[in-house]
Amino acid sequence: MADLPFVALSAITLAAIYGLLAIGISIIWSSLGMINMAHGFTFALSGYGAWLAAQYLSDAGPMVLAGGIVAGALSGVLICAVSFLPLHDKPNFVVRSMIATLAISLIGSQCLLWAFGPRVKALPKVFGEGTVEFGEVVFTADKVGAIATSAVVLLLTLFWMTRSRRGLEIRAMMQNPEGAALVGIGVRKTALWVMAVTGGLAGLAAVLLSQTFFVSPGSGLQPLVKGLIVALCGGLGSIRGALIAALLIGITEAATATYLGGQYVLMTQFGLIIAVLLARPRGIGGLLDETRE
């Protein structure tokens, strides 16, 4: 029982980070009808963007965070230009875009390996090394910073999507892409914004998760899998479902790693998603099996 406070804090931290990835995947699917298999490449590229910012600009926390977010946004725009804009009006777009983004991920990982080599890179501690004890719980700066930063950025993103013209256009595409196009919302321009925003969220997740792990050419694979697990469990297209699923996945991972061992994490997470989808085939948010013509 003594491990419960540690498990709870770790679960909330992981939920905050995985939520950033899953919400990005859900927004892309609901607005563009595309499952972005290159989201893991965006994650890895963002880690290197943050590392380059720390090496050549400043190792201060805000600069490192900005480096990761900007690299993620630029990666999202690149993916959009290669896999969405040329294909969105072609037959079998969902399959074609999935293959295109998977190819981008594979080629991109090899390019990162060629450019930076196989050795892992460590990011500076953007939130410092401090700790605060509250009863039996030890709050470390990286976990508190990850939770607070994720919450602030998600709130700002949702506020932007509900108040700005561009954000409202994205919401219109999420609710009814065909209707949005009929009333004059430009699919191509809006798609660039969607991919830039979701890429920026993945970039932030990369910096936050790299406070514990290292940056490497293949570092985006597991976050992509976790993001897809959360998005599928929550129901593709449902932000509310993604947040609930992120918390469930975070609790599952933290508890499994603490009480059973890290080698069982993916097994328990896939077991959870199977159980959820058996009980609710549409996912927690109820949008999983909506299809596009």
Secondary structure, DSSP 4 states (H G I P E B T S, - for coil): -TTHHHHHHHHHHHHHHHHHHHHHHHHHHHHH----TTHHHHHHHHHHHHHHHHHHT--SHHHHHHHHHHHHHHHHHHHIIIIITTTTTSTTHHHHHHHHHHHHHHHHHHHHHHHH-SS-B----TT-S-EEEETTEEEEHHHHHHHHHHHHHHHHHHHHHHHSHHHHHHHHHHH-HHHHHHTT--HHHHHHHHHHHHHHHHHHHHHHHTTTS-B-TTTTHHHHHHHHHHHHHH-TT-HHHHHHHHHHHHHHHHHHHHHT-GGGHHHHHHHHHHHHHHH-TTTTTT-TT----
